[in-house]
Amino acid sequence: MTSKERKAEIVKEFGKNEQDTGSPAVQIALLSERIRELTEHLKVNPKDHHSRRGLFMLVGQRRGMLEYVKKNDINEYRALIQKLGIRK
């Protein structure tokens, strides 16, 4: 589980201000952090299929948000995927 301090750091880095938790960039960054944590968990626990399903759902949710950002602001999309290191 992502700590409160880590979430605050992500919001500060990707948001417009400290209270900006709803913008797509912040939501995508928070999802990416949860995906990283679940990926590490599944490396240690390969038979945890319930968590694997949750990971797939998070990836799908992030993909949808990325499509939204791509449709509305291609420059923000490119900056976001480069900053998060999501795609090549």
C-alpha positions as CSV (number, residue, x, y, z in Angstrom):
1,M,0.0,0.0,0.0
2,T,1.3,3.4,-0.9
3,S,2.1,5.5,2.1
4,K,0.4,8.9,2.7
5,E,3.7,10.7,2.3
6,R,4.4,9.0,-1.0
7,K,1.0,9.9,-2.3
8,A,1.6,13.5,-1.3
9,E,4.9,13.5,-3.1
10,I,3.2,12.2,-6.3
11,V,0.4,14.8,-6.0
12,K,3.0,17.6,-5.5
13,E,5.1,16.4,-8.5
14,F,2.3,15.8,-11.0
15,G,-0.5,18.1,-9.8
16,K,-1.0,21.8,-10.3
17,N,-0.9,22.4,-6.5
18,E,-1.0,20.2,-3.3
19,Q,-4.8,19.8,-3.4
20,D,-4.9,18.8,-7.1
21,T,-5.7,15.1,-6.7
22,G,-8.2,14.8,-9.5
23,S,-6.3,15.8,-12.6
24,P,-5.6,13.0,-15.0
25,A,-1.9,13.3,-14.7
26,V,-2.0,12.8,-10.9
27,Q,-4.5,9.9,-11.2
28,I,-2.3,8.2,-13.8
29,A,0.8,8.7,-11.6
30,L,-0.9,7.2,-8.6
31,L,-2.1,4.2,-10.6
32,S,1.4,3.7,-12.0
33,E,2.7,3.6,-8.4
34,R,0.1,1.0,-7.4
35,I,0.9,-1.0,-10.6
36,R,4.6,-1.0,-9.7
37,E,3.9,-2.2,-6.1
38,L,1.6,-5.0,-7.3
39,T,4.2,-6.1,-9.9
40,E,6.8,-6.4,-7.2
41,H,4.3,-8.4,-5.1
42,L,3.6,-10.8,-7.9
43,K,7.3,-11.4,-8.5
44,V,7.4,-12.8,-4.9
45,N,3.9,-14.4,-5.0
46,P,3.4,-15.8,-8.5
47,K,0.3,-17.8,-7.6
48,D,-1.6,-14.8,-6.2
49,H,-4.2,-14.8,-9.0
50,H,-6.6,-12.4,-7.2
51,S,-3.9,-9.7,-7.1
52,R,-3.0,-10.4,-10.7
53,R,-6.6,-9.7,-11.7
54,G,-6.5,-6.5,-9.7
55,L,-3.3,-5.6,-11.5
56,F,-4.9,-6.1,-14.9
57,M,-7.8,-3.9,-13.9
58,L,-5.5,-1.1,-12.8
59,V,-3.6,-1.4,-16.1
60,G,-6.9,-1.1,-18.0
61,Q,-8.0,1.9,-16.0
62,R,-4.6,3.6,-16.6
63,R,-4.8,2.8,-20.3
64,G,-8.2,4.5,-20.5
65,M,-7.0,7.6,-18.7
66,L,-4.0,7.8,-21.0
67,E,-6.2,7.6,-24.0
68,Y,-8.2,10.5,-22.6
69,V,-5.1,12.6,-22.1
70,K,-3.8,11.7,-25.5
71,K,-7.1,12.7,-27.1
72,N,-7.3,16.1,-25.3
73,D,-3.6,17.2,-25.1
74,I,-1.0,15.2,-27.0
75,N,1.9,17.2,-25.6
76,E,0.9,16.6,-22.0
77,Y,0.5,12.9,-22.9
78,R,4.0,12.7,-24.3
79,A,5.5,14.5,-21.3
80,L,3.6,12.2,-18.9
81,I,4.6,8.9,-20.5
82,Q,8.2,10.0,-20.7
83,K,8.2,11.2,-17.0
84,L,6.6,8.0,-15.8
85,G,8.6,5.7,-18.1
86,I,5.4,3.9,-19.2
87,R,5.9,3.3,-22.9
88,K,8.8,3.4,-25.3
